Amino acid sequence: MIRPDEYRGFIEKTYLRRDFTGFTGDRSFVRDDQAQKAFSKLRSSIGGIYAWRISDPSNRNPIAQQRMIKEAEFAFKQAFAFCPYSPEAVFRYVNLLLGMHRFE
């Protein structure tokens, strides 16, 4: 599992300092605000489906619940990494963490 500080480091290095050492992606993506927003929105929507299924009362399988929590968290982290200035990505990820009582 990737720790939040690893995402933060990637975002600061790539988006704030524009340091592309070790960056294997397409650099034009980093300059394309609309593409970043679109991919972030799509990934956030996928995370939202997992988050909805977590709260579904008919789903009480603890193994499936943990798997969906892991996938929802991963999707929201990716949405944030795609577009770190997206309020939707941040809001949805924070709501997931608050629902799990992970205030730190």
C-alpha positions in Angstrom: 0.0 0.0 0.0 1.3 3.5 -0.9 1.5 5.8 2.1 -0.2 9.2 1.9 3.2 10.9 2.2 4.4 9.1 -0.9 1.5 10.7 -2.9 2.2 14.1 -1.3 5.9 13.8 -2.3 5.0 12.9 -5.9 2.5 15.8 -6.1 4.9 18.3 -4.6 7.8 17.1 -6.8 5.8 16.9 -10.1 3.3 19.7 -9.9 4.9 22.3 -7.6 8.6 22.0 -8.4 8.1 20.7 -12.0 10.8 18.2 -11.3 10.3 15.3 -13.7 13.2 13.1 -12.8 12.0 9.5 -12.5 8.6 10.5 -14.1 7.7 7.9 -16.7 4.4 9.4 -17.7 3.5 11.8 -20.5 4.8 15.2 -19.5 2.1 16.9 -21.6 -0.5 15.4 -19.2 1.0 17.4 -16.4 0.5 20.6 -18.4 -3.1 19.7 -19.5 -5.5 20.9 -16.8 -8.6 19.6 -18.5 -7.1 16.1 -18.9 -6.1 16.0 -15.2 -9.6 17.1 -14.1 -11.3 14.5 -16.4 -9.2 11.6 -15.2 -9.5 12.7 -11.6 -13.3 12.9 -11.9 -13.5 9.5 -13.5 -11.3 7.9 -10.9 -13.1 9.7 -8.1 -16.4 8.3 -9.5 -15.1 4.8 -9.4 -14.0 5.4 -5.8 -17.5 6.7 -5.1 -19.0 3.4 -6.2 -16.8 1.5 -3.8 -17.6 3.9 -1.0 -21.4 3.5 -1.7 -21.0 -0.3 -1.7 -19.2 -0.1 1.7 -22.2 1.6 3.2 -24.8 -0.7 1.5 -26.7 -2.5 4.3 -27.1 -5.7 2.3 -23.3 -6.1 2.1 -22.2 -7.4 5.5 -19.3 -9.7 4.4 -16.3 -8.3 6.3 -13.7 -9.6 3.8 -15.6 -7.9 0.9 -15.9 -4.7 3.1 -12.2 -4.5 3.7 -11.5 -5.1 0.0 -13.9 -2.3 -1.0 -12.4 0.0 1.6 -8.9 -0.7 0.2 -10.1 -0.1 -3.4 -12.0 3.1 -2.6 -9.1 4.5 -0.8 -6.7 3.7 -3.7 -9.1 5.2 -6.2 -9.4 8.4 -4.2 -5.7 8.7 -3.8 -5.2 8.3 -7.5 -7.9 10.9 -8.2 -5.9 13.2 -5.9 -2.7 12.4 -7.6 -4.2 13.0 -11.1 -5.5 16.5 -10.0 -4.3 17.6 -6.6 -6.2 20.9 -6.9 -9.6 19.1 -7.4 -11.9 19.9 -4.5 -14.0 16.9 -5.4 -11.1 14.4 -5.1 -10.1 15.8 -1.7 -13.7 16.0 -0.4 -14.6 12.5 -1.3 -11.3 11.0 0.1 -11.7 13.0 3.3 -15.3 11.8 3.7 -14.2 8.2 3.3 -11.5 8.6 6.0 -14.0 10.3 8.3 -16.5 7.5 7.9 -13.8 5.1 9.0 -12.8 7.3 12.0 -9.3 7.9 10.6 -8.9 11.4 11.7 -5.1 11.5 11.6 
